[in-house]
Structures are given as C-alpha cells and as structure tokens.
Amino acid sequence: MADHGTVEYATATGNDLPAHENMYESFVHLAFVGTLAVINILLGLAIGAVTDHWLVGGAVIVVSLLVAARGLATGARASIAVMTLLSLLALAVTA
C-alpha cells in the first residue's frame, strides 16, 4: 500500500518553481507568436490565391515571418498582433 507520510515537496532541496514558471511563460509566448505567424501565412496565401495578388501575399508572408522571428527573439507580442491586423487589412483591400 501507499505510504501516507509527510509531503516532502515543500521541504525538498532544489525546488525550482521559478524555473517552471519561466518555462511556462516561454511556452505561452511561443504558442501565441507561432499561432499568429501561421495565421499570417494563411492570410498571405489567401491574398495570393483568391485575389491573385501574389506580390502582396508574398510580402505579407515574408514580413510576418520576420516580425515573428523578432517577437520570439525579443519577447514582444504586440508586433505580431499588429502584423495580423495589417494582414487582414491587406486582404480586405485586395479583395
């Protein structure tokens, strides 16, 4: 049977809760930036394929990848969100 002794987690040496929280924040940031980067790529492909404006669609894809790389490197989230809004605006203008 299981031993129901005292919980040793709180008194264990090497409790690295701040490292876990930092890793979780990094994961959430990667998921946010990655998701918006994929959305921007899809918007670029939609601009190119649906409206036949491949130059604008290609520019949206390239710029969004550069913005996503910058966001991953610096920890910024606002830049990729602004890029997504600009991509949606480009889709609306070209449609």
N, CA, C and O atoms as a CHARMM CRD file, in Angstrom:
* protein
*
  380
    1    1 MET  N      0.83800  -1.17900   0.00000 PROA 1      0.00000
    2    1 MET  CA     0.00000   0.00000   0.00000 PROA 1      0.00000
    3    1 MET  C      0.88400   1.24400   0.00000 PROA 1      0.00000
    4    1 MET  O      2.07900   1.18500   0.28900 PROA 1      0.00000
    5    2 ALA  N      0.26700   2.34900  -0.32800 PROA 2      0.00000
    6    2 ALA  CA     0.99900   3.60200  -0.39700 PROA 2      0.00000
    7    2 ALA  C      1.30600   4.10500   1.00500 PROA 2      0.00000
    8    2 ALA  O      0.51700   3.94200   1.93600 PROA 2      0.00000
    9    3 ASP  N      2.45700   4.71200   1.12300 PROA 3      0.00000
   10    3 ASP  CA     2.85900   5.29700   2.39100 PROA 3      0.00000
   11    3 ASP  C      2.30600   6.71800   2.45800 PROA 3      0.00000
   12    3 ASP  O      2.56500   7.53100   1.57000 PROA 3      0.00000
   13    4 HSD  N      1.56200   7.01200   3.48800 PROA 4      0.00000
   14    4 HSD  CA     0.93900   8.32700   3.62000 PROA 4      0.00000
   15    4 HSD  C      1.71800   9.17900   4.60200 PROA 4      0.00000
   16    4 HSD  O      1.15800   9.70300   5.56500 PROA 4      0.00000
   17    5 GLY  N      2.99800   9.31400   4.35800 PROA 5      0.00000
   18    5 GLY  CA     3.84700  10.13600   5.21400 PROA 5      0.00000
   19    5 GLY  C      3.70700  11.61100   4.87200 PROA 5      0.00000
   20    5 GLY  O      2.80100  12.01400   4.14300 PROA 5      0.00000
   21    6 THR  N      4.60700  12.39400   5.40300 PROA 6      0.00000
   22    6 THR  CA     4.55600  13.83500   5.15700 PROA 6      0.00000
   23    6 THR  C      4.98400  14.13200   3.72200 PROA 6      0.00000
   24    6 THR  O      5.79300  13.41400   3.13300 PROA 6      0.00000
   25    7 VAL  N      4.43500  15.18300   3.19100 PROA 7      0.00000
   26    7 VAL  CA     4.78500  15.60600   1.84500 PROA 7      0.00000
   27    7 VAL  C      6.14100  16.28800   1.90500 PROA 7      0.00000
   28    7 VAL  O      6.34400  17.21100   2.69400 PROA 7      0.00000
   29    8 GLU  N      7.05900  15.83800   1.08000 PROA 8      0.00000
   30    8 GLU  CA     8.40900  16.36700   1.13100 PROA 8      0.00000
   31    8 GLU  C      8.67400  17.41800   0.07400 PROA 8      0.00000
   32    8 GLU  O      9.79600  17.91900  -0.00900 PROA 8      0.00000
   33    9 TYR  N      7.69600  17.77200  -0.73300 PROA 9      0.00000
   34    9 TYR  CA     7.94100  18.72500  -1.80700 PROA 9      0.00000
   35    9 TYR  C      8.30700  20.10100  -1.25800 PROA 9      0.00000
   36    9 TYR  O      9.23200  20.74700  -1.75200 PROA 9      0.00000
   37   10 ALA  N      7.58500  20.54100  -0.24400 PROA 10     0.00000
   38   10 ALA  CA     7.80800  21.88600   0.27700 PROA 10     0.00000
   39   10 ALA  C      9.16500  22.00800   0.96200 PROA 10     0.00000
   40   10 ALA  O      9.72400  23.10200   1.04300 PROA 10     0.00000
   41   11 THR  N      9.68500  20.91400   1.44600 PROA 11     0.00000
   42   11 THR  CA    10.97100  20.97400   2.14900 PROA 11     0.00000
   43   11 THR  C     12.10300  20.39700   1.32500 PROA 11     0.00000
   44   11 THR  O     13.23700  20.33100   1.80000 PROA 11     0.00000
   45   12 ALA  N     11.82700  19.98200   0.11600 PROA 12     0.00000
   46   12 ALA  CA    12.86300  19.37200  -0.70900 PROA 12     0.00000
   47   12 ALA  C     13.86700  20.41900  -1.16800 PROA 12     0.00000
   48   12 ALA  O     13.51300  21.57600  -1.39500 PROA 12     0.00000
   49   13 THR  N     15.10200  20.00900  -1.30000 PROA 13     0.00000
   50   13 THR  CA    16.11000  20.92200  -1.82700 PROA 13     0.00000
   51   13 THR  C     15.99500  20.95500  -3.33900 PROA 13     0.00000
   52   13 THR  O     15.61600  19.96500  -3.96400 PROA 13     0.00000
   53   14 GLY  N     16.31700  22.07500  -3.90900 PROA 14     0.00000
   54   14 GLY  CA    16.25400  22.18600  -5.35700 PROA 14     0.00000
   55   14 GLY  C     14.86400  22.48400  -5.87500 PROA 14     0.00000
   56   14 GLY  O     14.55000  22.13000  -7.01100 PROA 14     0.00000
   57   15 ASN  N     14.02700  23.11700  -5.08700 PROA 15     0.00000
   58   15 ASN  CA    12.69200  23.49000  -5.52400 PROA 15     0.00000
   59   15 ASN  C     12.83300  24.58800  -6.57900 PROA 15     0.00000
   60   15 ASN  O     13.20800  25.71400  -6.25200 PROA 15     0.00000
   61   16 ASP  N     12.54300  24.27600  -7.81900 PROA 16     0.00000
   62   16 ASP  CA    12.77300  25.21700  -8.91000 PROA 16     0.00000
   63   16 ASP  C     11.46900  25.72500  -9.51700 PROA 16     0.00000
   64   16 ASP  O     11.30800  25.72500 -10.73800 PROA 16     0.00000
   65   17 LEU  N     10.54900  26.15100  -8.67700 PROA 17     0.00000
   66   17 LEU  CA     9.28100  26.68500  -9.14900 PROA 17     0.00000
   67   17 LEU  C      9.46600  27.91400 -10.04800 PROA 17     0.00000
   68   17 LEU  O      8.76200  28.01500 -11.05300 PROA 17     0.00000
   69   18 PRO  N     10.36300  28.84400  -9.74900 PROA 18     0.00000
   70   18 PRO  CA    10.55700  29.96700 -10.68600 PROA 18     0.00000
   71   18 PRO  C     11.00600  29.51400 -12.07900 PROA 18     0.00000
   72   18 PRO  O     10.61900  30.12200 -13.07700 PROA 18     0.00000
   73   19 ALA  N     11.80200  28.47400 -12.15600 PROA 19     0.00000
   74   19 ALA  CA    12.22200  27.96100 -13.46400 PROA 19     0.00000
   75   19 ALA  C     11.03400  27.36400 -14.21600 PROA 19     0.00000
   76   19 ALA  O     10.93000  27.51400 -15.43300 PROA 19     0.00000
   77   20 HSD  N     10.13900  26.68900 -13.49600 PROA 20     0.00000
   78   20 HSD  CA     8.94100  26.13800 -14.12600 PROA 20     0.00000
   79   20 HSD  C      8.03400  27.25800 -14.64200 PROA 20     0.00000
   80   20 HSD  O      7.50500  27.17700 -15.75000 PROA 20     0.00000
   81   21 GLU  N      7.86100  28.29700 -13.83300 PROA 21     0.00000
   82   21 GLU  CA     7.02100  29.40700 -14.24800 PROA 21     0.00000
   83   21 GLU  C      7.62600  30.12700 -15.45700 PROA 21     0.00000
   84   21 GLU  O      6.89600  30.54400 -16.35500 PROA 21     0.00000
   85   22 ASN  N      8.93600  30.27300 -15.48500 PROA 22     0.00000
   86   22 ASN  CA     9.61300  30.89900 -16.61700 PROA 22     0.00000
   87   22 ASN  C      9.43400  30.06000 -17.88600 PROA 22     0.00000
   88   22 ASN  O      9.19900  30.60300 -18.96500 PROA 22     0.00000
   89   23 MET  N      9.54400  28.75600 -17.75400 PROA 23     0.00000
   90   23 MET  CA     9.37400  27.87100 -18.90500 PROA 23     0.00000
   91   23 MET  C      7.93400  27.90500 -19.40900 PROA 23     0.00000
   92   23 MET  O      7.70200  27.86900 -20.61700 PROA 23     0.00000
   93   24 TYR  N      6.96600  27.97300 -18.49900 PROA 24     0.00000
   94   24 TYR  CA     5.55800  28.06300 -18.89600 PROA 24     0.00000
   95   24 TYR  C      5.30500  29.36500 -19.65000 PROA 24     0.00000
   96   24 TYR  O      4.61700  29.36400 -20.67000 PROA 24     0.00000
   97   25 GLU  N      5.85800  30.47800 -19.15600 PROA 25     0.00000
   98   25 GLU  CA     5.69700  31.75800 -19.83600 PROA 25     0.00000
   99   25 GLU  C      6.33300  31.71800 -21.22500 PROA 25     0.00000
  100   25 GLU  O      5.78900  32.28900 -22.17000 PROA 25     0.00000
  101   26 SER  N      7.46800  31.05400 -21.35500 PROA 26     0.00000
  102   26 SER  CA     8.10600  30.91200 -22.66600 PROA 26     0.00000
  103   26 SER  C      7.24200  30.08700 -23.61000 PROA 26     0.00000
  104   26 SER  O      7.13700  30.40400 -24.79500 PROA 26     0.00000
  105   27 PHE  N      6.62600  29.03200 -23.09200 PROA 27     0.00000
  106   27 PHE  CA     5.74100  28.20000 -23.90500 PROA 27     0.00000
  107   27 PHE  C      4.52400  28.98600 -24.37900 PROA 27     0.00000
  108   27 PHE  O      4.14400  28.89500 -25.54700 PROA 27     0.00000
  109   28 VAL  N      3.91600  29.75000 -23.48800 PROA 28     0.00000
  110   28 VAL  CA     2.74300  30.54200 -23.86000 PROA 28     0.00000
  111   28 VAL  C      3.12000  31.57800 -24.92100 PROA 28     0.00000
  112   28 VAL  O      2.36200  31.81900 -25.86000 PROA 28     0.00000
  113   29 HSD  N      4.29500  32.18600 -24.76300 PROA 29     0.00000
  114   29 HSD  CA     4.75700  33.16900 -25.74300 PROA 29     0.00000
  115   29 HSD  C      4.98700  32.51000 -27.10400 PROA 29     0.00000
  116   29 HSD  O      4.57600  33.04900 -28.13200 PROA 29     0.00000
  117   30 LEU  N      5.63500  31.35900 -27.11300 PROA 30     0.00000
  118   30 LEU  CA     5.87200  30.63600 -28.36500 PROA 30     0.00000
  119   30 LEU  C      4.56100  30.24100 -29.02300 PROA 30     0.00000
  120   30 LEU  O      4.42900  30.35000 -30.24200 PROA 30     0.00000
  121   31 ALA  N      3.59400  29.78600 -28.24500 PROA 31     0.00000
  122   31 ALA  CA     2.29700  29.39900 -28.80000 PROA 31     0.00000
  123   31 ALA  C      1.56700  30.60500 -29.38300 PROA 31     0.00000
  124   31 ALA  O      0.95400  30.50100 -30.44500 PROA 31     0.00000
  125   32 PHE  N      1.62400  31.73600 -28.70800 PROA 32     0.00000
  126   32 PHE  CA     0.95300  32.94700 -29.17900 PROA 32     0.00000
  127   32 PHE  C      1.58000  33.44200 -30.47900 PROA 32     0.00000
  128   32 PHE  O      0.88100  33.67000 -31.46700 PROA 32     0.00000
  129   33 VAL  N      2.88300  33.60500 -30.47200 PROA 33     0.00000
  130   33 VAL  CA     3.57000  34.11600 -31.66600 PROA 33     0.00000
  131   33 VAL  C      3.46200  33.11400 -32.81600 PROA 33     0.00000
  132   33 VAL  O      3.24200  33.50800 -33.96100 PROA 33     0.00000
  133   34 GLY  N      3.61500  31.83600 -32.52100 PROA 34     0.00000
  134   34 GLY  CA     3.53100  30.81900 -33.56400 PROA 34     0.00000
  135   34 GLY  C      2.15800  30.73900 -34.19800 PROA 34     0.00000
  136   34 GLY  O      2.03900  30.58900 -35.41400 PROA 34     0.00000
  137   35 THR  N      1.12300  30.83800 -33.38300 PROA 35     0.00000
  138   35 THR  CA    -0.23900  30.79000 -33.90200 PROA 35     0.00000
  139   35 THR  C     -0.52100  31.97500 -34.81100 PROA 35     0.00000
  140   35 THR  O     -1.08400  31.81200 -35.89400 PROA 35     0.00000
  141   36 LEU  N     -0.13200  33.16200 -34.37600 PROA 36     0.00000
  142   36 LEU  CA    -0.36500  34.33500 -35.21400 PROA 36     0.00000
  143   36 LEU  C      0.50700  34.31700 -36.46300 PROA 36     0.00000
  144   36 LEU  O      0.09600  34.83500 -37.50100 PROA 36     0.00000
  145   37 ALA  N      1.69600  33.73600 -36.39000 PROA 37     0.00000
  146   37 ALA  CA     2.53400  33.61500 -37.58500 PROA 37     0.00000
  147   37 ALA  C      1.87600  32.69700 -38.60900 PROA 37     0.00000
  148   37 ALA  O      1.88100  32.99300 -39.80400 PROA 37     0.00000
  149   38 VAL  N      1.31600  31.59600 -38.14900 PROA 38     0.00000
  150   38 VAL  CA     0.62300  30.68100 -39.06100 PROA 38     0.00000
  151   38 VAL  C     -0.61400  31.35300 -39.66600 PROA 38     0.00000
  152   38 VAL  O     -0.90100  31.17100 -40.84900 PROA 38     0.00000
  153   39 ILE  N     -1.33700  32.12100 -38.86900 PROA 39     0.00000
  154   39 ILE  CA    -2.49800  32.85200 -39.38500 PROA 39     0.00000
  155   39 ILE  C     -2.06200  33.84900 -40.45100 PROA 39     0.00000
  156   39 ILE  O     -2.73200  33.99600 -41.47300 PROA 39     0.00000
  157   40 ASN  N     -0.94100  34.53600 -40.21900 PROA 40     0.00000
  158   40 ASN  CA    -0.43600  35.49000 -41.21300 PROA 40     0.00000
  159   40 ASN  C     -0.02500  34.79000 -42.49700 PROA 40     0.00000
  160   40 ASN  O     -0.27000  35.31000 -43.58600 PROA 40     0.00000
  161   41 ILE  N      0.58900  33.63400 -42.39400 PROA 41     0.00000
  162   41 ILE  CA     0.97000  32.88100 -43.59500 PROA 41     0.00000
  163   41 ILE  C     -0.28400  32.48100 -44.37500 PROA 41     0.00000
  164   41 ILE  O     -0.31700  32.59300 -45.60100 PROA 41     0.00000
  165   42 LEU  N     -1.29400  32.02400 -43.67800 PROA 42     0.00000
  166   42 LEU  CA    -2.54200  31.66200 -44.34800 PROA 42     0.00000
  167   42 LEU  C     -3.20400  32.87000 -44.99800 PROA 42     0.00000
  168   42 LEU  O     -3.76500  32.76200 -46.08800 PROA 42     0.00000
  169   43 LEU  N     -3.14200  34.01800 -44.33300 PROA 43     0.00000
  170   43 LEU  CA    -3.69800  35.22700 -44.94100 PROA 43     0.00000
  171   43 LEU  C     -2.90700  35.62200 -46.18300 PROA 43     0.00000
  172   43 LEU  O     -3.49100  36.05200 -47.17800 PROA 43     0.00000
  173   44 GLY  N     -1.59300  35.47900 -46.13400 PROA 44     0.00000
  174   44 GLY  CA    -0.78100  35.76900 -47.31400 PROA 44     0.00000
  175   44 GLY  C     -1.10800  34.84600 -48.46900 PROA 44     0.00000
  176   44 GLY  O     -1.18600  35.28300 -49.61700 PROA 44     0.00000
  177   45 LEU  N     -1.29900  33.57100 -48.17100 PROA 45     0.00000
  178   45 LEU  CA    -1.68500  32.62700 -49.21700 PROA 45     0.00000
  179   45 LEU  C     -3.08000  32.92500 -49.74800 PROA 45     0.00000
  180   45 LEU  O     -3.33400  32.76100 -50.94200 PROA 45     0.00000
  181   46 ALA  N     -3.98300  33.35900 -48.88400 PROA 46     0.00000
  182   46 ALA  CA    -5.32700  33.71700 -49.33200 PROA 46     0.00000
  183   46 ALA  C     -5.28400  34.94500 -50.22900 PROA 46     0.00000
  184   46 ALA  O     -6.00000  35.00700 -51.22900 PROA 46     0.00000
  185   47 ILE  N     -4.45800  35.91500 -49.88500 PROA 47     0.00000
  186   47 ILE  CA    -4.33300  37.10600 -50.73000 PROA 47     0.00000
  187   47 ILE  C     -3.81300  36.71200 -52.10500 PROA 47     0.00000
  188   47 ILE  O     -4.30500  37.19500 -53.12500 PROA 47     0.00000
  189   48 GLY  N     -2.82100  35.83800 -52.12900 PROA 48     0.00000
  190   48 GLY  CA    -2.24900  35.44100 -53.41000 PROA 48     0.00000
  191   48 GLY  C     -3.17300  34.57300 -54.23200 PROA 48     0.00000
  192   48 GLY  O     -3.31800  34.79400 -55.43400 PROA 48     0.00000
  193   49 ALA  N     -3.79300  33.60200 -53.61800 PROA 49     0.00000
  194   49 ALA  CA    -4.57900  32.63200 -54.36800 PROA 49     0.00000
  195   49 ALA  C     -5.97000  33.14300 -54.73000 PROA 49     0.00000
  196   49 ALA  O     -6.42700  32.95800 -55.85700 PROA 49     0.00000
  197   50 VAL  N     -6.63100  33.77500 -53.79300 PROA 50     0.00000
  198   50 VAL  CA    -8.01000  34.18400 -54.02600 PROA 50     0.00000
  199   50 VAL  C     -8.07700  35.45300 -54.86900 PROA 50     0.00000
  200   50 VAL  O     -8.86900  35.53600 -55.80700 PROA 50     0.00000
  201   51 THR  N     -7.25600  36.42900 -54.54000 PROA 51     0.00000
  202   51 THR  CA    -7.33300  37.71100 -55.24700 PROA 51     0.00000
  203   51 THR  C     -6.28800  37.84800 -56.33900 PROA 51     0.00000
  204   51 THR  O     -6.28400  38.83800 -57.07100 PROA 51     0.00000
  205   52 ASP  N     -5.41200  36.88200 -56.45900 PROA 52     0.00000
  206   52 ASP  CA    -4.36100  36.85100 -57.47600 PROA 52     0.00000
  207   52 ASP  C     -3.39400  38.03900 -57.35300 PROA 52     0.00000
  208   52 ASP  O     -2.90100  38.55500 -58.35600 PROA 52     0.00000
  209   53 HSD  N     -3.13600  38.45700 -56.12700 PROA 53     0.00000
  210   53 HSD  CA    -2.13900  39.48900 -55.83400 PROA 53     0.00000
  211   53 HSD  C     -0.96500  38.81700 -55.11800 PROA 53     0.00000
  212   53 HSD  O     -0.79700  38.96300 -53.90700 PROA 53     0.00000
  213   54 TRP  N     -0.16200  38.08300 -55.87900 PROA 54     0.00000
  214   54 TRP  CA     0.90900  37.28600 -55.27700 PROA 54     0.00000
  215   54 TRP  C      2.03200  38.14000 -54.70800 PROA 54     0.00000
  216   54 TRP  O      2.70400  37.72000 -53.76600 PROA 54     0.00000
  217   55 LEU  N      2.24700  39.31600 -55.25400 PROA 55     0.00000
  218   55 LEU  CA     3.28200  40.18300 -54.71700 PROA 55     0.00000
  219   55 LEU  C      2.91600  40.65300 -53.30600 PROA 55     0.00000
  220   55 LEU  O      3.75700  40.64400 -52.40800 PROA 55     0.00000
  221   56 VAL  N      1.68100  41.05600 -53.11900 PROA 56     0.00000
  222   56 VAL  CA     1.21600  41.48100 -51.80000 PROA 56     0.00000
  223   56 VAL  C      1.18900  40.29200 -50.84800 PROA 56     0.00000
  224   56 VAL  O      1.60400  40.40900 -49.69500 PROA 56     0.00000
  225   57 GLY  N      0.70100  39.14400 -51.32600 PROA 57     0.00000
  226   57 GLY  CA     0.65700  37.94400 -50.48100 PROA 57     0.00000
  227   57 GLY  C      2.04200  37.48300 -50.06400 PROA 57     0.00000
  228   57 GLY  O      2.25500  37.10100 -48.91400 PROA 57     0.00000
  229   58 GLY  N      2.98400  37.51900 -51.00000 PROA 58     0.00000
  230   58 GLY  CA     4.35500  37.13600 -50.65800 PROA 58     0.00000
  231   58 GLY  C      4.98700  38.10100 -49.68300 PROA 58     0.00000
  232   58 GLY  O      5.73100  37.69300 -48.79000 PROA 58     0.00000
  233   59 ALA  N      4.69000  39.39500 -49.85000 PROA 59     0.00000
  234   59 ALA  CA     5.21400  40.39000 -48.91200 PROA 59     0.00000
  235   59 ALA  C      4.64900  40.17500 -47.51700 PROA 59     0.00000
  236   59 ALA  O      5.36800  40.31400 -46.52800 PROA 59     0.00000
  237   60 VAL  N      3.37500  39.84000 -47.43300 PROA 60     0.00000
  238   60 VAL  CA     2.75300  39.57800 -46.13100 PROA 60     0.00000
  239   60 VAL  C      3.43300  38.37900 -45.46200 PROA 60     0.00000
  240   60 VAL  O      3.70900  38.41700 -44.26300 PROA 60     0.00000
  241   61 ILE  N      3.70000  37.33800 -46.21300 PROA 61     0.00000
  242   61 ILE  CA     4.33400  36.14100 -45.65500 PROA 61     0.00000
  243   61 ILE  C      5.74400  36.45300 -45.17200 PROA 61     0.00000
  244   61 ILE  O      6.11000  36.09200 -44.05300 PROA 61     0.00000
  245   62 VAL  N      6.53500  37.11900 -46.00400 PROA 62     0.00000
  246   62 VAL  CA     7.93100  37.40200 -45.63600 PROA 62     0.00000
  247   62 VAL  C      8.00400  38.33700 -44.43700 PROA 62     0.00000
  248   62 VAL  O      8.76100  38.08600 -43.49900 PROA 62     0.00000
  249   63 VAL  N      7.22500  39.40600 -44.46000 PROA 63     0.00000
  250   63 VAL  CA     7.26400  40.36700 -43.35600 PROA 63     0.00000
  251   63 VAL  C      6.74500  39.73600 -42.07000 PROA 63     0.00000
  252   63 VAL  O      7.28800  39.99400 -40.99600 PROA 63     0.00000
  253   64 SER  N      5.70900  38.92000 -42.16200 PROA 64     0.00000
  254   64 SER  CA     5.18300  38.28800 -40.94500 PROA 64     0.00000
  255   64 SER  C      6.18800  37.30800 -40.34700 PROA 64     0.00000
  256   64 SER  O      6.27800  37.19600 -39.12400 PROA 64     0.00000
  257   65 LEU  N      6.94000  36.60200 -41.17700 PROA 65     0.00000
  258   65 LEU  CA     7.97000  35.71400 -40.64300 PROA 65     0.00000
  259   65 LEU  C      9.08800  36.49500 -39.97400 PROA 65     0.00000
  260   65 LEU  O      9.61600  36.07200 -38.94600 PROA 65     0.00000
  261   66 LEU  N      9.45300  37.63400 -40.55200 PROA 66     0.00000
  262   66 LEU  CA    10.47800  38.47400 -39.92400 PROA 66     0.00000
  263   66 LEU  C      9.98300  39.04500 -38.58900 PROA 66     0.00000
  264   66 LEU  O     10.72400  39.08200 -37.60700 PROA 66     0.00000
  265   67 VAL  N      8.73600  39.48400 -38.56700 PROA 67     0.00000
  266   67 VAL  CA     8.16200  40.02200 -37.33500 PROA 67     0.00000
  267   67 VAL  C      8.04300  38.93200 -36.27700 PROA 67     0.00000
  268   67 VAL  O      8.29100  39.18500 -35.09800 PROA 67     0.00000
  269   68 ALA  N      7.66700  37.72300 -36.68600 PROA 68     0.00000
  270   68 ALA  CA     7.56500  36.61300 -35.73700 PROA 68     0.00000
  271   68 ALA  C      8.93400  36.25400 -35.16800 PROA 68     0.00000
  272   68 ALA  O      9.05800  35.98000 -33.97400 PROA 68     0.00000
  273   69 ALA  N      9.95300  36.25400 -36.01100 PROA 69     0.00000
  274   69 ALA  CA    11.30300  35.96000 -35.52500 PROA 69     0.00000
  275   69 ALA  C     11.76200  37.02000 -34.53500 PROA 69     0.00000
  276   69 ALA  O     12.38200  36.70400 -33.52000 PROA 69     0.00000
  277   70 ARG  N     11.45500  38.28400 -34.83300 PROA 70     0.00000
  278   70 ARG  CA    11.81200  39.35700 -33.90400 PROA 70     0.00000
  279   70 ARG  C     11.04800  39.20600 -32.58900 PROA 70     0.00000
  280   70 ARG  O     11.60800  39.41200 -31.51200 PROA 70     0.00000
  281   71 GLY  N      9.78000  38.84800 -32.68200 PROA 71     0.00000
  282   71 GLY  CA     8.97300  38.66300 -31.47900 PROA 71     0.00000
  283   71 GLY  C      9.47200  37.52100 -30.61900 PROA 71     0.00000
  284   71 GLY  O      9.46200  37.61400 -29.39100 PROA 71     0.00000
  285   72 LEU  N      9.90900  36.44000 -31.25400 PROA 72     0.00000
  286   72 LEU  CA    10.45300  35.32000 -30.48800 PROA 72     0.00000
  287   72 LEU  C     11.78600  35.68000 -29.84700 PROA 72     0.00000
  288   72 LEU  O     12.08700  35.24200 -28.73700 PROA 72     0.00000
  289   73 ALA  N     12.58100  36.47800 -30.54800 PROA 73     0.00000
  290   73 ALA  CA    13.89500  36.83600 -30.02400 PROA 73     0.00000
  291   73 ALA  C     13.81400  37.85300 -28.89000 PROA 73     0.00000
  292   73 ALA  O     14.58800  37.78300 -27.93600 PROA 73     0.00000
  293   74 THR  N     12.88500  38.79100 -28.99000 PROA 74     0.00000
  294   74 THR  CA    12.82700  39.86500 -28.00100 PROA 74     0.00000
  295   74 THR  C     11.75400  39.66500 -26.93800 PROA 74     0.00000
  296   74 THR  O     11.79600  40.31800 -25.89600 PROA 74     0.00000
  297   75 GLY  N     10.80500  38.78300 -27.17900 PROA 75     0.00000
  298   75 GLY  CA     9.72900  38.57800 -26.21400 PROA 75     0.00000
  299   75 GLY  C      8.53800  39.49100 -26.43900 PROA 75     0.00000
  300   75 GLY  O      7.64800  39.56300 -25.59100 PROA 75     0.00000
  301   76 ALA  N      8.50500  40.19000 -27.56400 PROA 76     0.00000
  302   76 ALA  CA     7.40300  41.11300 -27.85300 PROA 76     0.00000
  303   76 ALA  C      6.23400  40.35900 -28.47800 PROA 76     0.00000
  304   76 ALA  O      6.42100  39.49400 -29.33400 PROA 76     0.00000
  305   77 ARG  N      5.03700  40.70000 -28.03900 PROA 77     0.00000
  306   77 ARG  CA     3.83700  40.08200 -28.59700 PROA 77     0.00000
  307   77 ARG  C      3.02200  41.05700 -29.42700 PROA 77     0.00000
  308   77 ARG  O      2.26700  40.63800 -30.30500 PROA 77     0.00000
  309   78 ALA  N      3.16000  42.34100 -29.16700 PROA 78     0.00000
  310   78 ALA  CA     2.33100  43.33100 -29.84200 PROA 78     0.00000
  311   78 ALA  C      2.65500  43.41800 -31.32700 PROA 78     0.00000
  312   78 ALA  O      1.76000  43.66300 -32.13500 PROA 78     0.00000
  313   79 SER  N      3.90400  43.22400 -31.70100 PROA 79     0.00000
  314   79 SER  CA     4.28500  43.39900 -33.10300 PROA 79     0.00000
  315   79 SER  C      3.62000  42.35700 -34.00300 PROA 79     0.00000
  316   79 SER  O      3.18600  42.69200 -35.10500 PROA 79     0.00000
  317   80 ILE  N      3.53200  41.11800 -33.56300 PROA 80     0.00000
  318   80 ILE  CA     2.90000  40.09000 -34.39600 PROA 80     0.00000
  319   80 ILE  C      1.38300  40.28800 -34.41600 PROA 80     0.00000
  320   80 ILE  O      0.73100  39.93700 -35.39900 PROA 80     0.00000
  321   81 ALA  N      0.81800  40.84200 -33.35200 PROA 81     0.00000
  322   81 ALA  CA    -0.61400  41.13300 -33.34100 PROA 81     0.00000
  323   81 ALA  C     -0.93300  42.26300 -34.31900 PROA 81     0.00000
  324   81 ALA  O     -1.94000  42.21000 -35.02500 PROA 81     0.00000
  325   82 VAL  N     -0.07600  43.28300 -34.36100 PROA 82     0.00000
  326   82 VAL  CA    -0.25600  44.38000 -35.31200 PROA 82     0.00000
  327   82 VAL  C     -0.09400  43.85800 -36.73800 PROA 82     0.00000
  328   82 VAL  O     -0.82700  44.26400 -37.63900 PROA 82     0.00000
  329   83 MET  N      0.86200  42.96100 -36.93900 PROA 83     0.00000
  330   83 MET  CA     1.06700  42.38600 -38.27600 PROA 83     0.00000
  331   83 MET  C     -0.16300  41.59800 -38.71800 PROA 83     0.00000
  332   83 MET  O     -0.51800  41.62700 -39.89700 PROA 83     0.00000
  333   84 THR  N     -0.80500  40.91200 -37.81300 PROA 84     0.00000
  334   84 THR  CA    -2.02300  40.17100 -38.15800 PROA 84     0.00000
  335   84 THR  C     -3.13100  41.13300 -38.58300 PROA 84     0.00000
  336   84 THR  O     -3.85400  40.86700 -39.54400 PROA 84     0.00000
  337   85 LEU  N     -3.26200  42.24100 -37.87400 PROA 85     0.00000
  338   85 LEU  CA    -4.26700  43.24000 -38.26600 PROA 85     0.00000
  339   85 LEU  C     -3.94200  43.84100 -39.63100 PROA 85     0.00000
  340   85 LEU  O     -4.84100  44.07300 -40.43900 PROA 85     0.00000
  341   86 LEU  N     -2.65100  44.09300 -39.89000 PROA 86     0.00000
  342   86 LEU  CA    -2.26400  44.61000 -41.19800 PROA 86     0.00000
  343   86 LEU  C     -2.51700  43.58700 -42.29800 PROA 86     0.00000
  344   86 LEU  O     -2.89200  43.95600 -43.41100 PROA 86     0.00000
  345   87 SER  N     -2.31900  42.32300 -42.00300 PROA 87     0.00000
  346   87 SER  CA    -2.59600  41.26600 -42.98400 PROA 87     0.00000
  347   87 SER  C     -4.08600  41.19100 -43.30100 PROA 87     0.00000
  348   87 SER  O     -4.47400  41.02000 -44.45700 PROA 87     0.00000
  349   88 LEU  N     -4.90300  41.31800 -42.28300 PROA 88     0.00000
  350   88 LEU  CA    -6.35300  41.32800 -42.51000 PROA 88     0.00000
  351   88 LEU  C     -6.75700  42.56400 -43.32200 PROA 88     0.00000
  352   88 LEU  O     -7.63400  42.48500 -44.18300 PROA 88     0.00000
  353   89 LEU  N     -6.12200  43.69400 -43.04700 PROA 89     0.00000
  354   89 LEU  CA    -6.39900  44.90500 -43.82200 PROA 89     0.00000
  355   89 LEU  C     -5.96900  44.72600 -45.27800 PROA 89     0.00000
  356   89 LEU  O     -6.67200  45.15400 -46.19400 PROA 89     0.00000
  357   90 ALA  N     -4.81600  44.09600 -45.48800 PROA 90     0.00000
  358   90 ALA  CA    -4.35800  43.84000 -46.86100 PROA 90     0.00000
  359   90 ALA  C     -5.31300  42.91000 -47.59700 PROA 90     0.00000
  360   90 ALA  O     -5.56800  43.09700 -48.78600 PROA 90     0.00000
  361   91 LEU  N     -5.84000  41.91400 -46.90100 PROA 91     0.00000
  362   91 LEU  CA    -6.82100  41.02200 -47.52000 PROA 91     0.00000
  363   91 LEU  C     -8.08400  41.78900 -47.88000 PROA 91     0.00000
  364   91 LEU  O     -8.65200  41.57600 -48.95100 PROA 91     0.00000
  365   92 ALA  N     -8.52800  42.67200 -47.00300 PROA 92     0.00000
  366   92 ALA  CA    -9.74000  43.45100 -47.28100 PROA 92     0.00000
  367   92 ALA  C     -9.53100  44.40900 -48.44400 PROA 92     0.00000
  368   92 ALA  O    -10.43600  44.60600 -49.25600 PROA 92     0.00000
  369   93 VAL  N     -8.35300  45.00300 -48.53200 PROA 93     0.00000
  370   93 VAL  CA    -8.09700  45.97600 -49.60100 PROA 93     0.00000
  371   93 VAL  C     -7.97300  45.27600 -50.94700 PROA 93     0.00000
  372   93 VAL  O     -8.45600  45.79300 -51.95400 PROA 93     0.00000
  373   94 THR  N     -7.34100  44.12000 -50.98100 PROA 94     0.00000
  374   94 THR  CA    -7.12700  43.43900 -52.25000 PROA 94     0.00000
  375   94 THR  C     -8.34100  42.65000 -52.71700 PROA 94     0.00000
  376   94 THR  O     -8.40900  42.27000 -53.88600 PROA 94     0.00000
  377   95 ALA  N     -9.28700  42.39800 -51.84700 PROA 95     0.00000
  378   95 ALA  CA   -10.45000  41.59200 -52.22400 PROA 95     0.00000
  379   95 ALA  C    -11.46900  42.37700 -53.01100 PROA 95     0.00000
  380   95 ALA  O    -12.50200  41.83300 -53.40000 PROA 95     0.00000
